[in-house]
Amino acid sequence: MSRLDLPDGEGFAWGAGEASAMTAARQVLLNEKQHPTSAMRVAAYWRKGASDFHEELTD
């Protein structure tokens, strides 16, 4: 994920997927890319080994 190149200017990041992958993606956006939380929505729609799972990943 760290090799993710974001385009110049403002933008909105949206992601949905497995919980651990989305947590890692959100950390890259926040910590490495300094992308503001107000300009992203990252959600975990499933967790390996769990059924009926959904989590909005926020601080």
PDB file with SEQRES, HELIX, SHEET and CRYST1 records, atoms N, CA, C and O in Angstrom:
SEQRES   1 A   59  MET SER ARG LEU ASP LEU PRO ASP GLY GLU GLY PHE ALA          
SEQRES   2 A   59  TRP GLY ALA GLY GLU ALA SER ALA MET THR ALA ALA ARG          
SEQRES   3 A   59  GLN VAL LEU LEU ASN GLU LYS GLN HIS PRO THR SER ALA          
SEQRES   4 A   59  MET ARG VAL ALA ALA TYR TRP ARG LYS GLY ALA SER ASP          
SEQRES   5 A   59  PHE HIS GLU GLU LEU THR ASP                                  
HELIX    1 AA1 ALA A   19  GLN A   27  1                                   9    
HELIX    2 AA2 VAL A   28  GLU A   32  3                                   5    
HELIX    3 AA3 THR A   37  ALA A   39  5                                   3    
SHEET    1 AA1 3 ALA A  13  GLU A  18  0                                        
SHEET    2 AA1 3 MET A  40  TRP A  46  1                                        
SHEET    3 AA1 3 GLU A  55  GLU A  56 -1                                        
CRYST1    1.000    1.000    1.000  90.00  90.00  90.00 P 1           1          
ATOM      1  N   MET A   1       0.808  -1.194   0.000  1.00  0.00           N  
ATOM      2  CA  MET A   1       0.000   0.000   0.000  1.00  0.00           C  
ATOM      3  C   MET A   1       0.847   1.252   0.000  1.00  0.00           C  
ATOM      4  O   MET A   1       0.442   2.263  -0.574  1.00  0.00           O  
ATOM      5  N   SER A   2       1.985   1.218   0.611  1.00  0.00           N  
ATOM      6  CA  SER A   2       2.810   2.409   0.735  1.00  0.00           C  
ATOM      7  C   SER A   2       3.204   2.993  -0.611  1.00  0.00           C  
ATOM      8  O   SER A   2       3.550   4.172  -0.690  1.00  0.00           O  
ATOM      9  N   ARG A   3       3.160   2.208  -1.653  1.00  0.00           N  
ATOM     10  CA  ARG A   3       3.542   2.697  -2.977  1.00  0.00           C  
ATOM     11  C   ARG A   3       2.387   3.371  -3.700  1.00  0.00           C  
ATOM     12  O   ARG A   3       2.485   3.682  -4.887  1.00  0.00           O  
ATOM     13  N   LEU A   4       1.306   3.591  -2.989  1.00  0.00           N  
ATOM     14  CA  LEU A   4       0.131   4.237  -3.551  1.00  0.00           C  
ATOM     15  C   LEU A   4       0.452   5.686  -3.912  1.00  0.00           C  
ATOM     16  O   LEU A   4       0.833   6.471  -3.044  1.00  0.00           O  
ATOM     17  N   ASP A   5       0.303   6.039  -5.171  1.00  0.00           N  
ATOM     18  CA  ASP A   5       0.496   7.413  -5.626  1.00  0.00           C  
ATOM     19  C   ASP A   5      -0.859   8.082  -5.754  1.00  0.00           C  
ATOM     20  O   ASP A   5      -1.714   7.626  -6.513  1.00  0.00           O  
ATOM     21  N   LEU A   6      -1.054   9.160  -5.014  1.00  0.00           N  
ATOM     22  CA  LEU A   6      -2.296   9.911  -5.091  1.00  0.00           C  
ATOM     23  C   LEU A   6      -2.129  11.065  -6.065  1.00  0.00           C  
ATOM     24  O   LEU A   6      -1.048  11.647  -6.150  1.00  0.00           O  
ATOM     25  N   PRO A   7      -3.180  11.407  -6.800  1.00  0.00           N  
ATOM     26  CA  PRO A   7      -3.086  12.545  -7.719  1.00  0.00           C  
ATOM     27  C   PRO A   7      -2.972  13.854  -6.945  1.00  0.00           C  
ATOM     28  O   PRO A   7      -3.347  13.928  -5.775  1.00  0.00           O  
ATOM     29  N   ASP A   8      -2.459  14.870  -7.600  1.00  0.00           N  
ATOM     30  CA  ASP A   8      -2.360  16.194  -6.988  1.00  0.00           C  
ATOM     31  C   ASP A   8      -3.750  16.766  -6.748  1.00  0.00           C  
ATOM     32  O   ASP A   8      -4.707  16.393  -7.426  1.00  0.00           O  
ATOM     33  N   GLY A   9      -3.857  17.669  -5.787  1.00  0.00           N  
ATOM     34  CA  GLY A   9      -5.104  18.351  -5.514  1.00  0.00           C  
ATOM     35  C   GLY A   9      -5.952  17.622  -4.490  1.00  0.00           C  
ATOM     36  O   GLY A   9      -5.550  16.604  -3.927  1.00  0.00           O  
ATOM     37  N   GLU A  10      -7.131  18.171  -4.267  1.00  0.00           N  
ATOM     38  CA  GLU A  10      -8.052  17.595  -3.297  1.00  0.00           C  
ATOM     39  C   GLU A  10      -8.779  16.404  -3.915  1.00  0.00           C  
ATOM     40  O   GLU A  10      -8.982  16.340  -5.128  1.00  0.00           O  
ATOM     41  N   GLY A  11      -9.156  15.486  -3.074  1.00  0.00           N  
ATOM     42  CA  GLY A  11      -9.892  14.322  -3.544  1.00  0.00           C  
ATOM     43  C   GLY A  11     -10.550  13.624  -2.377  1.00  0.00           C  
ATOM     44  O   GLY A  11     -10.314  13.976  -1.222  1.00  0.00           O  
ATOM     45  N   PHE A  12     -11.374  12.637  -2.672  1.00  0.00           N  
ATOM     46  CA  PHE A  12     -12.062  11.866  -1.654  1.00  0.00           C  
ATOM     47  C   PHE A  12     -11.677  10.410  -1.831  1.00  0.00           C  
ATOM     48  O   PHE A  12     -11.779   9.864  -2.930  1.00  0.00           O  
ATOM     49  N   ALA A  13     -11.233   9.777  -0.745  1.00  0.00           N  
ATOM     50  CA  ALA A  13     -10.855   8.358  -0.783  1.00  0.00           C  
ATOM     51  C   ALA A  13     -11.990   7.528  -0.200  1.00  0.00           C  
ATOM     52  O   ALA A  13     -12.489   7.824   0.886  1.00  0.00           O  
ATOM     53  N   TRP A  14     -12.393   6.496  -0.918  1.00  0.00           N  
ATOM     54  CA  TRP A  14     -13.445   5.599  -0.468  1.00  0.00           C  
ATOM     55  C   TRP A  14     -12.934   4.173  -0.605  1.00  0.00           C  
ATOM     56  O   TRP A  14     -12.360   3.804  -1.630  1.00  0.00           O  
ATOM     57  N   GLY A  15     -13.146   3.382   0.431  1.00  0.00           N  
ATOM     58  CA  GLY A  15     -12.723   1.992   0.361  1.00  0.00           C  
ATOM     59  C   GLY A  15     -13.622   1.113   1.211  1.00  0.00           C  
ATOM     60  O   GLY A  15     -14.126   1.540   2.249  1.00  0.00           O  
ATOM     61  N   ALA A  16     -13.816  -0.111   0.765  1.00  0.00           N  
ATOM     62  CA  ALA A  16     -14.602  -1.088   1.509  1.00  0.00           C  
ATOM     63  C   ALA A  16     -14.013  -2.461   1.244  1.00  0.00           C  
ATOM     64  O   ALA A  16     -13.621  -2.771   0.119  1.00  0.00           O  
ATOM     65  N   GLY A  17     -13.953  -3.282   2.283  1.00  0.00           N  
ATOM     66  CA  GLY A  17     -13.410  -4.621   2.103  1.00  0.00           C  
ATOM     67  C   GLY A  17     -13.267  -5.333   3.431  1.00  0.00           C  
ATOM     68  O   GLY A  17     -13.968  -5.018   4.393  1.00  0.00           O  
ATOM     69  N   GLU A  18     -12.362  -6.288   3.483  1.00  0.00           N  
ATOM     70  CA  GLU A  18     -12.105  -7.087   4.676  1.00  0.00           C  
ATOM     71  C   GLU A  18     -11.472  -6.196   5.758  1.00  0.00           C  
ATOM     72  O   GLU A  18     -10.663  -5.322   5.445  1.00  0.00           O  
ATOM     73  N   ALA A  19     -11.837  -6.415   7.014  1.00  0.00           N  
ATOM     74  CA  ALA A  19     -11.483  -5.519   8.122  1.00  0.00           C  
ATOM     75  C   ALA A  19      -9.985  -5.230   8.232  1.00  0.00           C  
ATOM     76  O   ALA A  19      -9.599  -4.065   8.325  1.00  0.00           O  
ATOM     77  N   SER A  20      -9.146  -6.241   8.223  1.00  0.00           N  
ATOM     78  CA  SER A  20      -7.710  -5.990   8.403  1.00  0.00           C  
ATOM     79  C   SER A  20      -7.107  -5.244   7.214  1.00  0.00           C  
ATOM     80  O   SER A  20      -6.213  -4.417   7.394  1.00  0.00           O  
ATOM     81  N   ALA A  21      -7.582  -5.523   6.016  1.00  0.00           N  
ATOM     82  CA  ALA A  21      -7.080  -4.828   4.825  1.00  0.00           C  
ATOM     83  C   ALA A  21      -7.507  -3.363   4.841  1.00  0.00           C  
ATOM     84  O   ALA A  21      -6.723  -2.485   4.481  1.00  0.00           O  
ATOM     85  N   MET A  22      -8.738  -3.096   5.254  1.00  0.00           N  
ATOM     86  CA  MET A  22      -9.224  -1.718   5.287  1.00  0.00           C  
ATOM     87  C   MET A  22      -8.576  -0.915   6.409  1.00  0.00           C  
ATOM     88  O   MET A  22      -8.348   0.285   6.255  1.00  0.00           O  
ATOM     89  N   THR A  23      -8.280  -1.553   7.526  1.00  0.00           N  
ATOM     90  CA  THR A  23      -7.555  -0.870   8.599  1.00  0.00           C  
ATOM     91  C   THR A  23      -6.165  -0.462   8.107  1.00  0.00           C  
ATOM     92  O   THR A  23      -5.713   0.654   8.366  1.00  0.00           O  
ATOM     93  N   ALA A  24      -5.497  -1.362   7.403  1.00  0.00           N  
ATOM     94  CA  ALA A  24      -4.167  -1.048   6.864  1.00  0.00           C  
ATOM     95  C   ALA A  24      -4.243   0.063   5.822  1.00  0.00           C  
ATOM     96  O   ALA A  24      -3.402   0.962   5.815  1.00  0.00           O  
ATOM     97  N   ALA A  25      -5.236   0.011   4.946  1.00  0.00           N  
ATOM     98  CA  ALA A  25      -5.389   1.048   3.915  1.00  0.00           C  
ATOM     99  C   ALA A  25      -5.637   2.410   4.556  1.00  0.00           C  
ATOM    100  O   ALA A  25      -5.068   3.414   4.126  1.00  0.00           O  
ATOM    101  N   ARG A  26      -6.477   2.446   5.575  1.00  0.00           N  
ATOM    102  CA  ARG A  26      -6.779   3.701   6.255  1.00  0.00           C  
ATOM    103  C   ARG A  26      -5.526   4.265   6.924  1.00  0.00           C  
ATOM    104  O   ARG A  26      -5.307   5.476   6.896  1.00  0.00           O  
ATOM    105  N   GLN A  27      -4.713   3.419   7.516  1.00  0.00           N  
ATOM    106  CA  GLN A  27      -3.484   3.877   8.161  1.00  0.00           C  
ATOM    107  C   GLN A  27      -2.511   4.470   7.143  1.00  0.00           C  
ATOM    108  O   GLN A  27      -1.840   5.459   7.437  1.00  0.00           O  
ATOM    109  N   VAL A  28      -2.428   3.883   5.961  1.00  0.00           N  
ATOM    110  CA  VAL A  28      -1.577   4.444   4.905  1.00  0.00           C  
ATOM    111  C   VAL A  28      -2.090   5.827   4.509  1.00  0.00           C  
ATOM    112  O   VAL A  28      -1.311   6.774   4.401  1.00  0.00           O  
ATOM    113  N   LEU A  29      -3.389   5.941   4.297  1.00  0.00           N  
ATOM    114  CA  LEU A  29      -3.962   7.239   3.925  1.00  0.00           C  
ATOM    115  C   LEU A  29      -3.711   8.291   4.995  1.00  0.00           C  
ATOM    116  O   LEU A  29      -3.341   9.423   4.683  1.00  0.00           O  
ATOM    117  N   LEU A  30      -3.911   7.920   6.250  1.00  0.00           N  
ATOM    118  CA  LEU A  30      -3.738   8.876   7.350  1.00  0.00           C  
ATOM    119  C   LEU A  30      -2.273   9.209   7.622  1.00  0.00           C  
ATOM    120  O   LEU A  30      -1.882  10.376   7.622  1.00  0.00           O  
ATOM    121  N   ASN A  31      -1.487   8.195   7.848  1.00  0.00           N  
ATOM    122  CA  ASN A  31      -0.117   8.390   8.346  1.00  0.00           C  
ATOM    123  C   ASN A  31       0.907   8.669   7.264  1.00  0.00           C  
ATOM    124  O   ASN A  31       1.761   9.539   7.437  1.00  0.00           O  
ATOM    125  N   GLU A  32       0.843   7.963   6.166  1.00  0.00           N  
ATOM    126  CA  GLU A  32       1.850   8.136   5.114  1.00  0.00           C  
ATOM    127  C   GLU A  32       1.472   9.201   4.099  1.00  0.00           C  
ATOM    128  O   GLU A  32       2.324   9.955   3.631  1.00  0.00           O  
ATOM    129  N   LYS A  33       0.181   9.259   3.758  1.00  0.00           N  
ATOM    130  CA  LYS A  33      -0.261  10.190   2.726  1.00  0.00           C  
ATOM    131  C   LYS A  33      -0.846  11.477   3.297  1.00  0.00           C  
ATOM    132  O   LYS A  33      -1.137  12.409   2.548  1.00  0.00           O  
ATOM    133  N   GLN A  34      -1.024  11.537   4.638  1.00  0.00           N  
ATOM    134  CA  GLN A  34      -1.557  12.734   5.296  1.00  0.00           C  
ATOM    135  C   GLN A  34      -2.905  13.161   4.703  1.00  0.00           C  
ATOM    136  O   GLN A  34      -3.190  14.353   4.597  1.00  0.00           O  
ATOM    137  N   HIS A  35      -3.721  12.190   4.322  1.00  0.00           N  
ATOM    138  CA  HIS A  35      -5.035  12.474   3.749  1.00  0.00           C  
ATOM    139  C   HIS A  35      -6.004  12.779   4.891  1.00  0.00           C  
ATOM    140  O   HIS A  35      -6.063  12.008   5.849  1.00  0.00           O  
ATOM    141  N   PRO A  36      -6.762  13.869   4.824  1.00  0.00           N  
ATOM    142  CA  PRO A  36      -7.653  14.241   5.935  1.00  0.00           C  
ATOM    143  C   PRO A  36      -8.814  13.253   6.105  1.00  0.00           C  
ATOM    144  O   PRO A  36      -9.367  12.748   5.128  1.00  0.00           O  
ATOM    145  N   THR A  37      -9.165  12.994   7.355  1.00  0.00           N  
ATOM    146  CA  THR A  37     -10.275  12.079   7.637  1.00  0.00           C  
ATOM    147  C   THR A  37     -11.599  12.601   7.081  1.00  0.00           C  
ATOM    148  O   THR A  37     -12.494  11.814   6.771  1.00  0.00           O  
ATOM    149  N   SER A  38     -11.727  13.907   6.955  1.00  0.00           N  
ATOM    150  CA  SER A  38     -12.955  14.477   6.403  1.00  0.00           C  
ATOM    151  C   SER A  38     -13.112  14.184   4.916  1.00  0.00           C  
ATOM    152  O   SER A  38     -14.190  14.383   4.355  1.00  0.00           O  
ATOM    153  N   ALA A  39     -12.054  13.715   4.280  1.00  0.00           N  
ATOM    154  CA  ALA A  39     -12.081  13.432   2.849  1.00  0.00           C  
ATOM    155  C   ALA A  39     -11.894  11.946   2.569  1.00  0.00           C  
ATOM    156  O   ALA A  39     -11.338  11.563   1.539  1.00  0.00           O  
ATOM    157  N   MET A  40     -12.368  11.108   3.505  1.00  0.00           N  
ATOM    158  CA  MET A  40     -12.294   9.673   3.258  1.00  0.00           C  
ATOM    159  C   MET A  40     -13.426   8.946   3.966  1.00  0.00           C  
ATOM    160  O   MET A  40     -13.944   9.405   4.985  1.00  0.00           O  
ATOM    161  N   ARG A  41     -13.795   7.812   3.408  1.00  0.00           N  
ATOM    162  CA  ARG A  41     -14.721   6.887   4.051  1.00  0.00           C  
ATOM    163  C   ARG A  41     -14.178   5.492   3.795  1.00  0.00           C  
ATOM    164  O   ARG A  41     -14.097   5.039   2.653  1.00  0.00           O  
ATOM    165  N   VAL A  42     -13.811   4.827   4.867  1.00  0.00           N  
ATOM    166  CA  VAL A  42     -13.266   3.483   4.780  1.00  0.00           C  
ATOM    167  C   VAL A  42     -14.110   2.595   5.687  1.00  0.00           C  
ATOM    168  O   VAL A  42     -14.269   2.877   6.874  1.00  0.00           O  
ATOM    169  N   ALA A  43     -14.646   1.527   5.120  1.00  0.00           N  
ATOM    170  CA  ALA A  43     -15.531   0.650   5.880  1.00  0.00           C  
ATOM    171  C   ALA A  43     -15.095  -0.801   5.736  1.00  0.00           C  
ATOM    172  O   ALA A  43     -14.652  -1.234   4.672  1.00  0.00           O  
ATOM    173  N   ALA A  44     -15.232  -1.536   6.826  1.00  0.00           N  
ATOM    174  CA  ALA A  44     -14.959  -2.979   6.825  1.00  0.00           C  
ATOM    175  C   ALA A  44     -16.296  -3.686   6.700  1.00  0.00           C  
ATOM    176  O   ALA A  44     -17.124  -3.616   7.608  1.00  0.00           O  
ATOM    177  N   TYR A  45     -16.515  -4.367   5.582  1.00  0.00           N  
ATOM    178  CA  TYR A  45     -17.784  -5.039   5.350  1.00  0.00           C  
ATOM    179  C   TYR A  45     -17.765  -6.501   5.764  1.00  0.00           C  
ATOM    180  O   TYR A  45     -18.819  -7.129   5.860  1.00  0.00           O  
ATOM    181  N   TRP A  46     -16.609  -7.040   6.004  1.00  0.00           N  
ATOM    182  CA  TRP A  46     -16.527  -8.388   6.535  1.00  0.00           C  
ATOM    183  C   TRP A  46     -15.220  -8.572   7.256  1.00  0.00           C  
ATOM    184  O   TRP A  46     -14.256  -7.843   7.022  1.00  0.00           O  
ATOM    185  N   ARG A  47     -15.194  -9.543   8.128  1.00  0.00           N  
ATOM    186  CA  ARG A  47     -13.983  -9.911   8.860  1.00  0.00           C  
ATOM    187  C   ARG A  47     -13.820 -11.408   8.693  1.00  0.00           C  
ATOM    188  O   ARG A  47     -14.765 -12.174   8.883  1.00  0.00           O  
ATOM    189  N   LYS A  48     -12.626 -11.814   8.340  1.00  0.00           N  
ATOM    190  CA  LYS A  48     -12.353 -13.231   8.143  1.00  0.00           C  
ATOM    191  C   LYS A  48     -12.792 -14.014   9.382  1.00  0.00           C  
ATOM    192  O   LYS A  48     -12.373 -13.709  10.499  1.00  0.00           O  
ATOM    193  N   GLY A  49     -13.631 -15.019   9.176  1.00  0.00           N  
ATOM    194  CA  GLY A  49     -14.087 -15.865  10.263  1.00  0.00           C  
ATOM    195  C   GLY A  49     -15.322 -15.367  10.992  1.00  0.00           C  
ATOM    196  O   GLY A  49     -15.812 -16.041  11.897  1.00  0.00           O  
ATOM    197  N   ALA A  50     -15.841 -14.193  10.615  1.00  0.00           N  
ATOM    198  CA  ALA A  50     -17.026 -13.646  11.287  1.00  0.00           C  
ATOM    199  C   ALA A  50     -18.155 -13.486  10.276  1.00  0.00           C  
ATOM    200  O   ALA A  50     -17.915 -13.196   9.104  1.00  0.00           O  
ATOM    201  N   SER A  51     -19.367 -13.672  10.732  1.00  0.00           N  
ATOM    202  CA  SER A  51     -20.512 -13.453   9.852  1.00  0.00           C  
ATOM    203  C   SER A  51     -21.276 -12.220  10.328  1.00  0.00           C  
ATOM    204  O   SER A  51     -21.195 -11.833  11.494  1.00  0.00           O  
ATOM    205  N   ASP A  52     -22.015 -11.617   9.408  1.00  0.00           N  
ATOM    206  CA  ASP A  52     -22.846 -10.469   9.725  1.00  0.00           C  
ATOM    207  C   ASP A  52     -22.059  -9.348  10.386  1.00  0.00           C  
ATOM    208  O   ASP A  52     -22.426  -8.884  11.466  1.00  0.00           O  
ATOM    209  N   PHE A  53     -20.976  -8.906   9.744  1.00  0.00           N  
ATOM    210  CA  PHE A  53     -20.058  -7.925  10.298  1.00  0.00           C  
ATOM    211  C   PHE A  53     -20.026  -6.686   9.424  1.00  0.00           C  
ATOM    212  O   PHE A  53     -19.970  -6.796   8.199  1.00  0.00           O  
ATOM    213  N   HIS A  54     -20.059  -5.505  10.033  1.00  0.00           N  
ATOM    214  CA  HIS A  54     -19.835  -4.236   9.333  1.00  0.00           C  
ATOM    215  C   HIS A  54     -19.281  -3.248  10.339  1.00  0.00           C  
ATOM    216  O   HIS A  54     -19.760  -3.177  11.471  1.00  0.00           O  
ATOM    217  N   GLU A  55     -18.277  -2.486   9.937  1.00  0.00           N  
ATOM    218  CA  GLU A  55     -17.668  -1.501  10.828  1.00  0.00           C  
ATOM    219  C   GLU A  55     -17.221  -0.305  10.018  1.00  0.00           C  
ATOM    220  O   GLU A  55     -16.534  -0.451   9.007  1.00  0.00           O  
ATOM    221  N   GLU A  56     -17.611   0.882  10.463  1.00  0.00           N  
ATOM    222  CA  GLU A  56     -17.121   2.137   9.878  1.00  0.00           C  
ATOM    223  C   GLU A  56     -15.823   2.465  10.592  1.00  0.00           C  
ATOM    224  O   GLU A  56     -15.824   2.603  11.815  1.00  0.00           O  
ATOM    225  N   LEU A  57     -14.718   2.596   9.874  1.00  0.00           N  
ATOM    226  CA  LEU A  57     -13.419   2.814  10.474  1.00  0.00           C  
ATOM    227  C   LEU A  57     -13.176   4.318  10.634  1.00  0.00           C  
ATOM    228  O   LEU A  57     -12.978   5.028   9.648  1.00  0.00           O  
ATOM    229  N   THR A  58     -13.194   4.791  11.866  1.00  0.00           N  
ATOM    230  CA  THR A  58     -12.970   6.205  12.169  1.00  0.00           C  
ATOM    231  C   THR A  58     -12.079   6.312  13.381  1.00  0.00           C  
ATOM    232  O   THR A  58     -11.839   5.330  14.083  1.00  0.00           O  
ATOM    233  N   ASP A  59     -11.591   7.512  13.623  1.00  0.00           N  
ATOM    234  CA  ASP A  59     -10.784   7.752  14.829  1.00  0.00           C  
ATOM    235  C   ASP A  59     -11.667   7.939  16.021  1.00  0.00           C  
ATOM    236  O   ASP A  59     -11.173   8.151  17.128  1.00  0.00           O  
TER     237      ASP A  59                                                      
END                                                                             
